[in-house]
Every structure is written in structure tokens, then in C-alpha cells.
Amino acid sequence: MKVGVAVTSAAEALFSNPMRSLLTMLGIIIGVASVMVMMSIGEGAKAQIEAQISSVGTNVLSMQPGSMNRGGRNQGGGSARPFNEADVSAIAEQPYVESVTGTLSGQGVNAVSEETNWVTSIQGATAEYFEVNNWPAVEGREFTQQEVQGGAAVALLGKTTATSLFPSGDAVGQRIRVNGVPIEIIGILEAKGQSGGGGMGRDRDDMILAPLSMVRNRITGGNRWVSRHVSNIQVLVQDGYDVMEAQDELATLMRERRRVEPGAQDNFSVINFADMIKQRAAVAENMSMLLAFTAAVSLIVGGVGVMNIMLVSVTERTREIGLRMAIGARGADILLQFLVEAVVLCTLGGLIGMAIGWGGVYAYAQIAQAPMLVSPVIVATALGAAASVGLIFGFFPARRAAQLDPIQALRYD
């Protein structure tokens, strides 16, 4: 029997009882749709994590004060004595350091333009901030080290803040007031997006970046224990230098500068963002595989349903099978006929499942505000899995039909 004839015969058999065929395909439809959605979620998370690694850089270390006890109670992370600009200078002299910047953050500042006002955050930094964070200005210019030293009242806006304060555009060259302090806008930062997935992260574009000294002297205020303090230090490690080794050397240096006794707990923490993101990527990949495996169970259940219906079909069509054999059909022809029926049934269910899965992917992306990727590999995998289920679970009924005795089949009532 030719494959074309087998496909035509399979289509006639399936459409002769459309309701039973649809119910049989239901497990395949659900399984394929689930596989598509779960794999797309995993691919989207992987792409987002890779974008974060590219954005942050694989050789950037961040350091912040640790916790301290006061009155017998732990004050939490960041409560220990802050760093100062002398720490930043000492780190800059280390052989593994390409560039370093100290930062100082202020949350909930009120920025006012002629058109509107906006509550955002302000970040004070040195001129090296742009290189360390790979975060250039896409409009205007970046501030210079001379402006940092002089405490110039200039700033760059993140995309979100710029759009909120100047809906009509043309923010560069305008002046705003931040907590009452007049500041000139000299540039707009490149868009970075959210720091986390699923719409739950912080919008990194909702910020103002200004010279460190100006922010400390006029916006956030100084620290009564540490002069010229900074709340965070970011280090760009030189290319070719092992980041983990640099992390250890940086920790050793800061233990000496902060006079941490041997064996005592560090009163600061050094964070390797790339390592954290890669660990998160591994967790996301494992979760994606688990979800895909769970979805594959639906395909297996659907395959069992296909096998049951095909066995019923063989029983119902026993006389037809006997008649085909009587006029010259071989066992291989009967095997091919029923095997093609099973594959066509599952492939059709797979196509319907793909359409539903595509809709599910789009709906999830809109609701969760998360990136979703439906690659050709995912489509091929889902459709191939459906066809494979038909081939595997349809083989036993097809083999049973092919092994029927033609004389007994013709006598079957």
C-alpha cells in the first residue's frame, strides 16, 4: 500500500467519527500545548538571564556593608560602617582592577520639571560608573571626573524617568529640581529594563545618575561616623583575571582596611553578580526541564488514549480488515494503514495543541510581562513528540490488525 493511499484511508476513518477522534486527540492537544508553553517559559527565562549577564558583565564585583548588632539586635544588611572614598582609591591601585566606582543611593526623591513631577531614586557615582556598569549615555553626554570633584549640579536620567518628567521629549539641556535642588540634565542613559523577570523586578531605568559629591552634599547628606562615605563599591575586574580569585583578594584587602579580626565575621559582603545570575540560570533550567517533563506526562496519557481507541477501531473493523486481506492486502499493508491513522490522529492533535499553546504563550507574556520565545526548535519538538506518540502507541494496535487471520476476520460479526 502506498503511503498516500494510507493517509487518505486514515483521514476517511478519522472524519467518519469526528467526535470520537476529537476526544481521542484531547490528551495530545493538552500535552503539546503544555510542552510549548513550558519550553517557551524556559527559553524566555534563559534569554532574559543572558541579557542580564550581558548587561551587568561577567567580571563585575559589587561590595556593600554587612550587618551590625546594636542594642543586642541585628540591624540587617547594610547597617555596618559604610565605606569611604579612601577605600575606593585603595581598591583602584590593585593589579586586578580595571576600573572602580563608589556609589551613594537616595530613595524616594521628588524630581520636578516644568511639565510634571516624579518620585524616583538618585544615584551618586564617580565618572568610572559608566565603564564599570557598561551603561553609556545614548543622548547628550556623561559627566566627567572634574564635575565629580567640583560637585557640579548635573545629572543623567534613566529612560523611564526621562519619559515621566518630559513626556514630549528633549530632556537634555532642561533643568529639574530634585528635593528642591536645581540640576541640569546633560544626558539620557541607555535603557536597561527590569532587574528581575515576571514583572517583579526593579525598573533600572527609573533613576537619576549624578556626581557622587553633589548627591552626598546636597541630596542625601553626609554620615556622622564616616567622612566622604559611599554606600556601595563596584569593581570591574581586568580581562583575563580570574573573577573568583579577584573576589577573594578584594575581601582580604577590605578585611585589612576595616580591621576585621582573624576568625571574625566580615562586616561587608562581596557579590559576584555573574555567579549569582548563572546560579539562577541553572535553577531556571532545572525548573524548565521539570515543567517540560510534567507536560510530557500529558502526551503519554494521550498516547494511551490513542492506543485504546485504535484497539477499539481494529475490533470494529475486523471484517473490513479480512476483506482487504482477501483481495490481496498483505500484513504490512494493514500495519501501515493503522499506523498512519495513529500518526495522523496525533499529528492533527499536535497542530491544534500548537495553536492553543501559541495563544497560551502570548497570554502569559502579556499577563506576567515576561519574555517568551517560541523558537523553531520548540515547534519541531512539540510536533515531533506528537507524531512519535502516534508511532509508538499506534504500533501495537496496528500489529494486532496485521496479524488477524483473514478467514476468521471475514466470519467476525
N, C-alpha and C positions, 0 to 999 in steps of 0.2 A: 504494500500500500504506500502510495506517495504521501509525503508529509502534507502537501496542500489538501489532498482529499481527507486526510485525518483531521486537519484543522477545521475544514468545512463541516465534517461529521460531528466534531466536538461542539462547534457553535450551534448546530441544529439541536443537539441533545441538551445543551445548557439553556437555550432560549425556549425550548418546548415546555420547560417548567421554571419560569423566571423567579418566582418567589422562593422556591427551594434553593435555587442557585445563589440568590442574594443572601439568604440566611446562611448558606454554607460559606460564602465569601466573607461573612461578617468578622470572623476571627482573624482572617488575613488582613482585612481592611484596618481593623483596630491595631493589629501588630505592626503593619507597615507605617501607619500614621504615627504610632508611638516611637518607632525606631527613628523616623525622620525628625520628629520634634526633639527627642533626647540627643541625637547626634548633632543636630543643629545648635542646641544649647551648649553642648560641649565644645564645638568648633568656635562658636561665638565667644565663649569664655576664654578659650585659648588665644584667639586673636586679640582680645582685649588685654590679656596679660602680656602678650608680646609687645603690644603698643605701649603698655606701661613701662616695660623694661627698656624699650627704645627711648621713651620719654625721659625716664629717670636716669638711665645709664647704668651699665653693669659694673662700673668702677667708682661709684659714689658712696661715701660713708657719711652718716649723719650722727651727730653726738648731742645729747641733751642731758641736763642734770638728772640725777636719780631722786630717790625719796629720802626723807629725813624724819626722825622722830622728834616731836615737840610736845612736852607735857605728857609723855608716856603714850602718845598716839602717833601713828604713822600718817604723815601728811600727803602721801601719794607721790606718784611720779612727777618729776619736775620741781619738787619742793626744796631740793637741796640747793646749796650755794651755787649761783649761776656762774657761767664762765665770764671772761673779760677779753678785751682786745689783745692783751698781752698773750693770752692762750692762743689766740688766732695767729699772732706773729710767730710764736714758738713752733706751732704746727707747720706753718709755711716754710720753715727752714729745714724740714725733714726731707731726706732724699727721695722718698716715695711719693711726695706730694706734688701734683701738677698745679693745683690751684686750691684755695681755701677761702671761705667767706663766713663771717659771723652774721647772724640774723637776729632780729628782735620783732616779735609779733604783737599786734594790738587788735583785739577783737571788738566787734560791735561799735566801730567808729561811724560817725554820721558824716557822709560826704554830700555837699550841696553844690549844685551847679545853678546856672541861671534858669534852666528848664525844669529841674526836679531835684529830689534828694534821694539818697540811697544809703542803707545801713550795710556796711561791708567790713572787711578786715584790712589792716595795713601791715605791710612787711617792710621793716628796715633792713638794709643789707649793704654790703660793700660792692664795688664795681665788679668784683670777681663772680658775683652771684650769677650773672648771665652765662658765663662759661661753665661754672660748676653744674648748673641745672640744665644746661643746653636749652636755654629759654631766651631767644633773641627778641628784639622788637621788630614787628612787621610794619609798623608805621612810626615815623619820627625817628628818635634816636635813644640810645641808652645813656644813663648818667655816668659821669667819669669819676675817677678816684679823687680828683681835685674838688669836685662838687660834694663828694662824701666828706672829705676833710673840712670843707668850709661850711657844711651843714646847709647846703642850698635847698630852698623850698621848691623842689621839682619832684616829679613822680611819673611813673608809667602806670597805665591802667590795664587790668585784665579785660578780655573781650566782653564778659558779662557785665562788669562794672561800667565799661565804656558805653555799651549799648543802653544800660539803665540810666546813666547820667546824661547821655547825649543821644537820644533816640534818632535824631536827624543826622548823626554822624559828625565828622570834622571836630573830633575831641582834641586833637593835637593843637597846641597853641592856646587852648582855652584855660581858664583859671577856675578852680573849685576851692571850697573851704572844707577842711577836714577837722572836725571838732573845733571849728572857729578859726583854724589856721589857714591862711591863703596859700595855695600851692599851684604852680604852673604845670600843666600836662605837657610832657615833652615826647611821649611815645605810647604806643599800644603794643602789649605783649602778644606773642603768638598764642593761639588757642590751644589749651591742653586738655580740656574736658574734665570729667569727674575722676576722682582718685579711687573710686570703687565701682563695682558693677551693680546691675539691677536697680539703678536709680537711687541707691542708698549711700553713695559716696559723697564726698565734699566736692563742690564745684571749684576747681583750682583757678578758674578764670574770674571768680568773684573776689578780687583783691586789688589793693593798691600797693605798688612797689616804690619805695622812696629811699634816699640815702639814710644809712644807719644813724648817723649823728643827729640828723634833723628829727627823725622819728623819736629817738631817745630823749632829746632835749625839749621837744615841743609837743609831742603827742602822748607817748606812754609814760614819760617821766623816768628819773633815774632810780637806782637801787641804793638803799641806805647802807648796805653792807659792802657792796662791790662797786667800785667806780668803773665807768665805761663798760658796763656789763652787756653781755649778749645772751640770749636765751637758747640759742642753738648754733652749732658749728657744722658746716658741711664741707667735706673734703673730696676733691677729685683726685683719685689715685692715678699715677702715671701709667701709660700704656706699657704692657709687658711686665708690670709688677703684680705679684700675686695679691689679690684684694684681701684674702683671709689673713695673710701674713701682715699686710699693712694694718688691718684691723687690730691684730694683736700688738703691733708696735705702737699704734696710736693709744691703745688702752694703757700700755706700760708708761708711755710718756705722761699721760694725764694722771695716772696714779702718783707719779713723782711730783707733778706740779700741784696736785691737790692734797699732797701729804697723806695719802691713804696708807695705813699701817699694813705690813705684810700679814696676810691671812684675813684682813678685814674686808668687808663687802665694799665694792665700788660705789661711790656716791654719784655716779654718772653711768650712762649707757651708750654704747656704740652700736649703731644699727646699720646693717648691710641690706639696703633696700632690694638689691637684685636677688640676694639669697632668700629674703622673705617672699618676694614675688615668685621665685622659682618653686619654693615650697608650696605656696598657694596653688601654683600651676599643677604640681604633682597631685595635690588633693583634688583639684577640679577635674583632672584627667581620670583619676580613680573613680570619682563620683560619676563622671560621664559614662565610664565603662560599666559601672554597676547599674545605672539607669538604662543603658542600652541592653544589658543582659536581661533586666527585668522586662523590658519591652519585647525582647526576643521570645520570652515565655508565651506571650500572646500569639506569636507566629506558630509556635509548637502546638498550642491548643487549637489554633485554627487548622493546622495540618492534620491533627487527629480528627477534627470535624470533617475535613475533606475526605479522609480515608474512609470514615464511616459512611458518608453519603455515596462514595464511589462503590463501596461494597454493596449497598442497597441497590445502586444502579445496575451493578453486574447481575444481581439476583433478578431484578425486574426485567432485564433484557436478555435473559438466558436463551429464550427461543430465537431472538434476533442474532445472538452470537452463533447458535447452532446453524441457523440458516446461512450466515456468512461463511462459515466453515464448509457447509455442504456445497456451496457454489465455488469453492476454491481458495477461500481465505486461509492463510497459514496462521499458526500460533503467534508468530512475530508480528503479523498484521494486526491481530486483535490486541496484542500487547501495546503496539504503537498507538492504536486508536484510543484506548482508555488512558494511556499515559499522557497523550496530547490533551485529552479532555481535562485531566487533573491540572496540567501545566497551564492551559488556557484559563481555567477557572481561577487559579491562584494569581496568574499574571493580571487578569482583569481586576481581581480584588486588590492587587498591588497598585494598579493605576488609580483606582478610586481612593485607596488609602493614601497615595502620594498627594492627590488633590486636597484631601482633608488635612493631611499633615502640613502641607504648604500653608493652608489657611490657619492652622494652629500655630505654626511658626510666626506668621505675621502678627496674629493676635497677641501672642506672648511678648513679641518685641515691642508692640505698641503699649501694652499694659505695664510691663516691667521696665520699659525704657532701656533695654539691654540689646547689645548687638547679636544678631542671629545670622548664621551663614549656612545657606543651602548650596553646597558645592556639588559639582557633577559626580564626585565620588560618593556622596551621601545618596544621591538619586540612584546611581548604579547599584550601590549596596542594598538599598531598600527593595528595588525591583528585582535584583538578583536573588535576594533572600526569599522573596515571594515565589519566584519561579523554582527555586531549589526546594522549597517546601512542597510544591506540587509534584516535583520529580521524585522526591524521597517518599512522601506519604501516598503518592498515587501508584507507586510501583507494585505494592502488594496486591491491591485490587486488580490492577492490570494483569499481573502474573496469574492471579486466580482465574480471570476471564480467559486468558490464553491457554490454560491447562484444562478447560472444560472438554468433556467428551462430546463430540458433535451429535452422536445418536441420542445420548441422554439429554443433551440440551434441546433437541427437537421435540422430545417427549415431554419436556417440562411444561407444566400448566400453571 
